[in-house]
Amino acid sequence: MCCTTHRIIDAALDIAARPGFAAADVRRIEVALGARQAAMAGHRCPRDPLEAK
């Protein structure tokens, strides 16, 4: 299950490591998943850190 989200997390970490990146400048983050990956992730709108994990 979690392997489907690793690419997204890796991309976010790569962006955060860029010179001049400032998290305070981020207004929102949008992620697109395939239907199968979204179903495997489980929580479309997590309500707490455990569901977001």
C-alpha positions in Angstrom: 0.0 0.0 0.0 2.5 2.6 1.1 4.7 2.0 -2.0 2.0 3.8 -4.1 2.7 7.1 -2.2 6.5 6.9 -2.0 6.9 8.7 -5.4 4.7 11.6 -4.2 6.7 11.9 -1.0 10.0 11.6 -2.8 9.0 14.4 -5.2 8.0 16.6 -2.2 11.3 16.0 -0.5 13.2 16.8 -3.8 11.3 20.1 -4.1 11.9 21.0 -0.5 15.6 20.4 -1.0 15.9 23.0 -3.8 17.8 26.1 -3.0 15.5 29.0 -2.1 12.6 26.8 -1.3 10.5 28.2 1.6 7.6 26.1 3.0 5.9 29.3 4.1 5.5 30.2 0.4 3.4 27.0 -0.3 -0.3 27.8 -0.5 -1.5 24.3 -1.3 -0.5 21.0 -2.6 -2.5 19.0 -5.1 -1.8 15.3 -5.8 -3.3 13.1 -8.5 -3.6 9.4 -8.0 -5.0 6.6 -10.0 -8.2 5.0 -8.7 -6.4 1.9 -7.6 -3.7 3.9 -5.7 -6.3 6.1 -4.1 -8.3 3.1 -2.9 -5.1 1.5 -1.5 -4.2 4.7 0.3 -7.5 4.5 2.2 -8.4 8.0 3.4 -9.4 10.6 0.9 -9.6 13.3 3.6 -7.7 12.2 6.7 -9.0 13.5 9.9 -5.9 13.0 12.0 -2.2 12.2 11.7 -2.8 8.4 11.9 -5.2 8.4 9.0 -2.8 10.7 7.0 0.0 8.3 7.6 
